[in-house]
Amino acid sequence: MQIMATHWNSEMLLGCSTLFLLLLGGARACGWVAVDSPTILLGSTVTASCTIQSNRCSGLDGEEIQITWRLDSESMSGSQHKSVEGAEVSNLTISHFNRTRAKLWCYVVWNGTPQRIGMAEIHAGYPPSKPENLTCMMNLSKNTLTCRWDPGLDGHLPARVTLKSSKSRGQCEVSQEAIPDCIPQGGQNYCTIPRRSLQLYQKMDIWVSVQNALGTAESEHLCIDPMDVAKLDPPVLKSIQSVPFQTDCVSVAWEVAPTSSHIEQQCELRYRTHEDPGWTLVPNIVSPNLKTHHCGFLFGTDYRFQMRCRRVTAMGYWSEWSPGWNFITHEKAPAGKLDVWWTMTPVDSGKRAEVQLLWKALKRNERNGRILGYWVSLNPRRRNVELTAVCNTTERQCRFSVLAGVRRVYLAAYNSAGESAATEVLFLEKKGQPLARIHTSPCDEHSLWVHWEAPRAAATGYILEWRQISLPGPASRNGSWQVERNRSATKALIQENIEPFQLYNISVYPLYADTVGLPLHTAAYSKEKAPSRAPKFRLKSVSKSHAELSWDPVPIEMQNGFITNYTIFWASTAGDELRAVVNTSFTTFTIRGLLPSTMYKVHIMASTAAGSTNSTTLTLVTPALDGKEIQYLLLFFGFLCVLLVVFIVCFLKNRRMKNQFWPSVPDPANSSLGKWVPADLQQETLQTASAREPGLVTISDITVLEKGAEKKAPFWGKKDPVPATAGSFPTLPKSYIHPSSSGLPSGSRAPGEARPGSYVNGAGAVQYAKVVAEGYRGQQQRVPSPLYIRSDSTQPLLSESTPSPKPYENLWFHGAPQAGLHCQSSQGDEAFLEEPLIDFPLLQGLKIEGAEDLHDFQRF
């Protein structure tokens, strides 16, 4: 592949070299390009032809010839044919040629590669425009004449510009002598004719000629005398003085430039103060002695003067202004009266008054010099009387204290020449009729129109007072004011200290002959724009369905206009944006209809008549439950927890809880006490009746009751107790054991048999003891168990055992304790049945109070 590329490059170089050698021999001999015109009108048609004579081109003889075109880099194709002479000709037509300059190339294809044969350069443009506004000016310092003109539209073609002139007679009807042409340098629209070519004090015919390939244009002819268009050098001011006996007039002297001293001149004088926006012109000053005087100047005022001149006999060019000259007119005493306003505040319990006196500066035509200061006095100045001033200041305000009865003061201004007439200031009460209505409208950024409706009473004038509200502290109290003297006026323009985007409080006081009217207030902006920032936005509370928002109002200095409304926008992540417009009097808003557990983005927009400003975005998430629902849920879960704890405690402490509600009764038969036998009786063999069972007696219930002897014993069962007769009780209490079983065991005594001295019971508390021997918890026994009852009571037991208490009864569980058992005995000792204590094993180990007489129970 590389070998083939090298071979092809070698052939290309060889072919190019051959064609180049052919062209060296004469391109005309091989081929050429011809166009109908190399310079054409822009947008017209171009026709070109390319001719190739193959017999004169080595290497192309006998070959098929293909001709192509290119306009700069754009390929084009023409119509190709053979001429009569046998040459190959290609014709090309380009309509609407829109290029100002282009190169047209003709190519012949040789070995597949286009080769350049010839080229024609084409220029397109317009005929030259007519030059306009030809002017010339003579410079006397250089003695040259410079002429300028406007070249007109660009023709896009090379052009030759020439300033032509000739000496003439009369009004240039006849040209006498041609002056050499003045050729401006490239691109310049002026040309200077030197002094040697000028004809002074004679007419010259001057014009401008412009020529290009498409035509020629000439300007209007200018017929002038070079001295008529001469520009003089500026004069020089020599002195300025006040005119005696005409205190408002000054005299000005000057001298002309040396180059124009032989020329009669006409001059102009101008002057102004530092406060004037423009100059005051004094025209048509023609003075051979080079002096002039002018009146109407203000006293004690600094002026700046300048002068310029020109040739008087023609309307030539003015010279430049002379260097400035400053001059201060002399002073005299101020004239006119001051505009005054005041505020009065009672102090010292109304005995004195604090007065703030304000006044405006005198008008410029009343100052008559530089004001050195002002004085305020309680009395006017009198001759040969020294003035006692309460205030002497260079400011335009004064604070002083006067007695409560003082109703007037006097104010005057003074300068180095004297003082003005004193202005009388009356302290009138502000209780007159106010205006009917007031409103404002902006004039521009630094002024406001104040309109009002005149009161019914005739006013002599008006006081307008305004102050910027957004200024902090004392600065907001030092406002501006002005007086409107026209009593029929219904509007006034205020301009002092008015700035855009600032809020002003404006008050208007009507003035009457003997009082001052109450003020009427309004607020205004000279220009508004969008607020500098939006309110500070915050979330006050949120629930699952609504959110309460609050914000701080925009500070006054950042409002930039009257806030018309607040607009609140909110949107969820998946919903459309909603909005609500809120009045400016509100600082809170509640968004309702929110979805629970949803994220919302909220922002607020503050709006004025000129624009709006958005706040930062506040993101909030609504909870799934409200506060009350959460409280109820917490209470429910708390209650469940309490129940769970109670259940766990009951489960772990089931035996104790069971005993609280259903107490368990222990089985004495299974207790150690029921099986216990004293050590001294373990050696003995107890003999019991043959009717009893050989085992120990099972004790199922022991009840011990204590009760005072004087209390009435309750009865057992449903039957009424048997009343005891008087004198039936024994003299001494006895201890006894009464078996309750109907059958007597073997070895027991009959009921009629008594054992005297066997039981001795001491006096004391009434005690009963019942020992029941039966099966545990309803267990059946083959032999009925005996019931033993013991009592320490002084009252004998009844022989009948029917009213004995039930074998077991839970007195606490039934709500009230039962009374003690009361066993009434029959009369006599026969009611006491004796039973060997050996048959009751439990009593073998008990020491019963008053059982000292049971000394013989061991023997049974």
Order of alpha helices (4+ residues) and beta strands (2+ residues): alpha-alpha-beta-beta-beta-beta-beta-beta-beta-beta-beta-beta-beta-beta-beta-beta-beta-beta-beta-beta-beta-beta-beta-beta-beta-beta-beta-beta-beta-alpha-beta-beta-beta-beta-beta-beta-beta-beta-beta-beta-beta-beta-beta-beta-beta-beta-beta-alpha-beta-beta-beta-beta-beta-beta-alpha-alpha-beta-beta-beta-beta-alpha
